Amino acid sequence: MASVNNNRTRVTKKKAQEEYTEANRSVKQSVRSDKRNYLDTLATDAKEAAYQNRT
């Protein structure tokens, strides 16, 4: 009986680890995308400010 219980625990832990890994990957990808968009917006604003300063 103990081996069956251990096996279920291992399977449950492995499934939880896979779910965590997938969620972690998704979050990291989202953070990279948000950072890229923020920096693009910042660069665009800087270009617009520089252009307005020249005129």
Buried (B, 14 or more C-beta within 10 A) or exposed (E): EEEEEEEEEEEEEEEEEEEEEEEEEEEEEEEEEEEEEEEEEEEEEEEEEEEEEEE
